[in-house]
Every structure is written in C-alpha cells, then in structure tokens.
Amino acid sequence: MINNISVFGLLGSITASSLFFPQVWSSYKSKHTHDLAWPGIIIGLLNGLIWIIYGYLKLDYFLLTTNILLFLGAFLLFLLKRKYG
C-alpha cells in the first residue's frame, strides 16, 4: 500500500525529472536556443551527476532513477544548445 510519504516522493520525482523536458521540446521545435544560458545547463548536468552518484552510493533506486532522467533532460538541452546556439 502506498502511504502519503511515498505519494509526495513520487510527485517530487516526477516534477524533478521532468524539469528540463518542456524546454527540450520547445528548443527542438523552434531550433532556437540563444536564450538558454550555458551556466544553467552545466549546473543542471552537474547537479544530476552528483545526485546520480549519491543515489548509487546509497543504493536508493528511486533517487537514482529520478536523477538519471533529470540528467538526460539537461544533456539533451546541452546537445541542442551546441547544435542551435
């Protein structure tokens, strides 16, 4: 049975892991990334990487999965910025 704590954890994971995907989609469709700041993308990548390592070391697969998705979103933005920026 799912308790309230798990529901909030799941909702937090969904919102965190989807953070970059609306911008990825918008950038992909418009082929425009000039307004995206490199430091923000780099911080997103670094943040995801640090949390992935932490989740791996703690063997917390919930945390690990969330941050792999977050890192993926930041990485896609990185690629789009390199291509269209």
C-alpha positions as CSV (number, residue, x, y, z in Angstrom):
1,M,0.0,0.0,0.0
2,I,1.2,3.5,-0.8
3,N,1.4,5.9,2.1
4,N,1.4,9.7,2.0
5,I,5.2,10.0,2.2
6,S,5.6,7.8,-0.9
7,V,3.0,9.8,-2.8
8,F,4.9,13.1,-2.1
9,G,8.2,11.3,-3.0
10,L,6.7,10.1,-6.3
11,L,5.3,13.5,-7.1
12,G,8.6,15.2,-6.3
13,S,10.4,12.7,-8.5
14,I,8.1,13.3,-11.4
15,T,8.4,17.0,-11.3
16,A,12.1,17.0,-10.8
17,S,12.8,14.5,-13.5
18,S,10.6,16.4,-16.0
19,L,12.2,19.8,-15.2
20,F,14.1,20.2,-18.4
21,F,11.8,18.4,-20.9
22,P,9.5,21.3,-21.7
23,Q,12.5,23.4,-22.7
24,V,14.0,20.5,-24.6
25,W,10.8,20.1,-26.6
26,S,10.5,23.9,-27.2
27,S,14.1,24.2,-28.3
28,Y,13.8,21.2,-30.6
29,K,10.7,22.5,-32.3
30,S,11.9,26.1,-32.7
31,K,15.5,25.2,-33.4
32,H,16.4,28.2,-31.2
33,T,18.5,28.1,-28.0
34,H,20.1,31.5,-28.0
35,D,18.2,32.5,-24.8
36,L,19.4,29.4,-22.9
37,A,22.3,30.2,-20.5
38,W,25.3,27.8,-20.7
39,P,25.8,28.0,-16.9
40,G,22.3,26.9,-16.2
41,I,22.7,23.8,-18.5
42,I,26.1,23.0,-16.9
43,I,24.7,23.3,-13.4
44,G,21.8,21.0,-14.4
45,L,24.3,18.4,-15.7
46,L,26.5,18.7,-12.6
47,N,23.5,18.6,-10.3
48,G,22.2,15.4,-12.0
49,L,25.6,13.7,-12.0
50,I,26.1,14.4,-8.3
51,W,22.7,13.1,-7.3
52,I,23.2,10.0,-9.5
53,I,26.5,9.2,-7.7
54,Y,24.8,9.8,-4.3
55,G,21.8,7.6,-5.2
56,Y,24.2,4.9,-6.4
57,L,26.3,5.0,-3.2
58,K,23.1,5.0,-1.1
59,L,21.6,2.2,-3.2
60,D,18.5,4.4,-3.5
61,Y,17.0,3.4,-6.8
62,F,14.1,5.9,-6.5
63,L,16.7,8.8,-6.2
64,L,18.9,7.2,-8.9
65,T,16.1,6.9,-11.5
66,T,14.8,10.4,-10.9
67,N,18.2,11.9,-11.4
68,I,19.1,9.8,-14.4
69,L,16.0,11.3,-16.1
70,L,16.9,14.8,-14.9
71,F,20.5,14.4,-16.2
72,L,19.1,13.1,-19.5
73,G,16.9,16.3,-19.9
74,A,19.9,18.5,-19.1
75,F,22.1,16.5,-21.5
76,L,19.5,16.9,-24.3
77,L,19.5,20.7,-23.7
78,F,23.3,20.6,-23.8
79,L,23.2,18.9,-27.2
80,L,20.5,21.3,-28.6
81,K,22.4,24.3,-27.3
82,R,25.6,23.1,-29.1
83,K,23.6,22.5,-32.3
84,Y,21.4,25.6,-32.4
85,G,23.0,28.0,-30.0
